[in-house]
Amino acid sequence: MITLLQGANDSLTQLADTANNASQALTAPPPELHFIDLLFKGGWVMIPLAFLAFLALVIFVERYLTIRKASKTESNLMLQIRQYIHEGRLENAIALCRNNNSPLARMLEKGLKRIGRPIKDIEAAIENNGKLEVSKLEKNIGILGIVAGIAPMLGFVGTIIGVITIFHDVSIKGAIEIGTISGGLYTKMITSATGLIVGIIAYILYHILNMMVERIILRMETDAIEFIDLLEEPGK
C-alpha cells in the first residue's frame, strides 16, 4: 500500500513539474533577433551587397572631400585678376592663379598664358581645360550610379533564391509548414530590403555629388565668360 502511495506521489510530482515547465515555456519571452543575425540570414547574396555598400561609402567620402576642397576658392580671385590685367601685371595674375590651386584658377591660368593670341584661341584653351577639370571632379562618381542600379537587382536575385529554397524544402518534406518556408522567406525579404536600401542610398549620394559638381561648373562658366569679356574690353 505504501509503495502504491509513493508511486502516486511521484506521478503527481512529475505532472506538476511538466505543467510548470509548460507554463514557463509559454510565458518566456521570445529570443531576441539582433540586426547582425538578421543580416546573416540573407545568405551569400549579402556579401556582394555589403561590398557595394562599402564601395559606395568610400567613393562618396573621397569625392565629397575632393569636390569640397575644389569649391573653396577665393571670392575675390576674379577681382584681383581684373586689377592685375588693368595694371598690365600679367605675371602677377598668372602667379595668383598658380598659387590658388583650384579648378577655376587653373582654367583661368590657361587663358592668361595665351593673352595676345586671338580670342577664339583663348576661349578654346579655357574650354578644353575646363572640361579636363570637370572630368577630374566627376571621377568615379558614375560608379555610384552603377551601385544604385545593381544593388536592387542583387536583392531581387536573393528573392529568387529564397523562393527556390522554399519550393525545394516543400518538395522534400511533402508538406507546407511554417518551419519549412521560414528560411526561404528570411532570405527573400532580407536580401530584397537590403538591396533596395543600398540602392536608394547610393542613388542619393550620386545626386548629391552631381549637384556639387554642377555648382562648380556654373561658377567656372560664369568666371570664364567674365574673363573673356575682360579681354574684349576696349583698350585691352
C-alpha positions in Angstrom: 0.0 0.0 0.0 2.8 2.4 0.9 4.5 1.6 -2.4 1.4 2.5 -4.3 1.1 5.8 -2.4 4.7 6.6 -3.2 4.2 5.8 -6.9 1.2 8.0 -7.0 3.1 10.9 -5.3 6.0 10.5 -7.8 3.5 10.7 -10.7 1.8 13.8 -9.3 5.2 15.4 -8.8 6.2 14.6 -12.4 2.9 16.0 -13.7 3.4 19.2 -11.6 6.9 19.6 -13.0 5.7 19.1 -16.5 2.9 21.7 -16.0 5.4 24.2 -14.5 7.8 23.7 -17.5 5.0 24.2 -20.0 3.8 27.3 -18.3 7.3 28.7 -18.2 7.7 28.0 -21.9 4.5 29.8 -22.7 5.4 32.8 -20.5 9.0 33.0 -21.5 9.9 36.0 -23.8 10.8 35.1 -27.4 14.5 35.1 -28.2 15.9 38.4 -29.4 16.8 38.7 -33.0 19.8 41.1 -33.4 20.4 43.1 -36.5 23.6 41.3 -37.4 21.9 37.9 -37.0 19.1 39.1 -39.3 21.6 40.1 -42.0 23.3 36.7 -41.8 20.0 35.0 -42.6 20.1 36.7 -46.0 22.6 34.2 -47.3 25.6 34.7 -49.7 23.9 37.5 -51.6 24.6 39.7 -48.6 28.3 39.5 -49.3 28.2 41.4 -52.7 25.6 43.8 -51.2 27.9 44.6 -48.3 30.8 45.1 -50.8 28.7 47.5 -52.9 27.6 49.4 -49.8 31.3 49.8 -48.6 32.4 50.8 -52.2 29.7 53.5 -52.4 30.6 54.9 -49.0 34.3 55.0 -49.8 33.7 56.7 -53.2 31.3 59.2 -51.7 33.7 60.3 -48.9 36.7 60.6 -51.2 34.8 62.5 -53.9 33.0 64.7 -51.3 36.2 65.8 -49.8 37.8 66.4 -53.2 34.9 68.4 -54.6 34.5 70.4 -51.3 38.2 71.3 -51.5 37.9 72.3 -55.2 34.9 74.6 -54.4 36.8 76.6 -51.8 38.3 79.4 -54.0 39.0 82.9 -53.1 35.8 85.0 -53.6 37.9 87.9 -54.9 40.0 85.9 -57.3 38.4 87.3 -60.5 38.5 90.8 -59.0 42.3 90.5 -58.4 42.9 89.1 -61.8 40.9 92.0 -63.3 43.0 94.5 -61.4 46.3 92.9 -62.4 45.3 92.9 -66.1 44.3 96.6 -66.0 47.6 97.4 -64.4 49.5 95.3 -67.0 50.8 92.9 -64.4 50.2 89.7 -66.3 52.8 87.7 -64.5 51.3 88.6 -61.1 47.9 87.3 -62.4 49.4 84.0 -63.5 51.2 83.6 -60.2 48.0 84.3 -58.3 46.2 81.5 -60.3 49.1 79.1 -59.8 49.1 79.6 -56.1 45.4 79.3 -55.8 45.4 75.7 -56.9 41.7 75.2 -57.8 40.0 74.1 -61.0 38.8 77.7 -61.6 42.3 79.1 -61.1 43.9 76.5 -63.3 41.4 77.2 -66.1 42.0 81.0 -65.9 45.7 80.4 -65.9 45.5 78.7 -69.3 43.7 81.8 -70.6 46.2 84.2 -69.1 49.1 82.4 -70.6 47.5 82.9 -74.1 46.8 86.6 -73.8 48.0 88.2 -77.1 46.6 85.4 -79.2 43.1 85.6 -80.9 40.1 85.5 -78.6 39.0 82.2 -80.2 42.2 80.5 -79.2 41.9 81.8 -75.6 38.3 80.6 -75.5 39.2 77.2 -76.8 42.1 76.8 -74.3 39.8 77.8 -71.4 37.0 75.5 -72.6 39.3 72.5 -73.0 40.9 73.0 -69.7 37.5 73.4 -68.1 36.4 70.1 -69.5 39.5 68.4 -68.1 39.0 69.9 -64.7 35.3 68.8 -64.7 36.3 65.2 -65.7 38.7 65.1 -62.7 35.9 66.2 -60.4 33.5 63.6 -61.8 36.0 60.8 -61.5 34.4 57.6 -60.1 31.0 59.3 -59.5 29.5 57.1 -62.2 30.3 54.1 -60.0 27.7 55.3 -57.5 25.1 55.3 -60.3 26.1 51.7 -61.1 25.8 50.6 -57.5 22.4 52.3 -57.3 21.3 50.1 -60.3 23.0 46.8 -59.3 22.1 46.6 -55.6 18.3 46.3 -56.1 18.9 43.7 -58.8 21.1 41.7 -56.5 18.3 41.9 -53.9 16.0 40.5 -56.5 18.4 37.6 -57.1 18.2 36.9 -53.4 14.4 36.9 -53.7 14.5 34.3 -56.4 16.9 32.2 -54.4 14.6 32.4 -51.4 11.6 31.2 -53.5 13.6 28.4 -54.9 14.7 27.3 -51.4 11.0 27.3 -50.3 9.8 25.1 -53.1 12.8 22.8 -52.7 12.1 22.3 -49.0 8.4 21.8 -49.6 9.1 19.2 -52.3 11.4 17.3 -50.0 9.1 17.3 -46.9 5.9 17.0 -49.0 4.0 19.5 -46.8 3.7 23.2 -46.4 4.7 24.3 -42.9 5.8 27.5 -41.3 9.1 25.9 -40.3 9.6 24.8 -43.9 9.1 28.1 -45.6 10.5 30.5 -42.9 14.1 30.0 -44.0 13.3 30.9 -47.6 11.2 33.8 -46.5 14.1 35.2 -44.5 16.4 35.1 -47.5 13.8 36.6 -49.8 12.8 39.5 -47.6 16.2 40.4 -46.1 18.0 40.5 -49.4 15.3 42.5 -51.1 15.2 45.1 -48.3 19.0 45.3 -48.2 19.3 45.7 -52.0 16.7 48.5 -52.0 18.3 50.3 -49.1 21.8 50.2 -50.6 20.4 51.2 -54.0 18.5 54.2 -52.6 21.4 55.4 -50.5 23.8 55.1 -53.5 21.3 57.0 -55.7 21.0 59.8 -53.2 24.8 60.1 -52.8 25.2 60.1 -56.5 23.0 63.1 -57.0 24.5 64.9 -54.1 27.9 64.8 -55.7 26.5 65.7 -59.1 24.8 68.8 -57.6 28.1 69.8 -56.0 29.9 69.4 -59.3 27.2 71.4 -61.2 27.7 74.3 -58.8 31.4 74.4 -59.5 30.7 74.1 -63.3 28.3 77.1 -63.1 30.9 79.2 -61.3 33.6 78.2 -63.8 31.4 79.1 -66.7 30.5 82.4 -65.2 34.1 83.4 -64.4 35.2 82.2 -67.9 32.6 84.5 -69.6 33.7 87.4 -67.3 37.3 86.7 -68.2 36.7 86.8 -72.0 34.6 90.0 -71.6 37.5 91.5 -69.7 39.9 90.7 -72.6 37.4 92.1 -75.1 37.1 95.5 -73.3 38.3 98.5 -75.3 41.9 99.2 -74.9 42.8 95.6 -74.0 
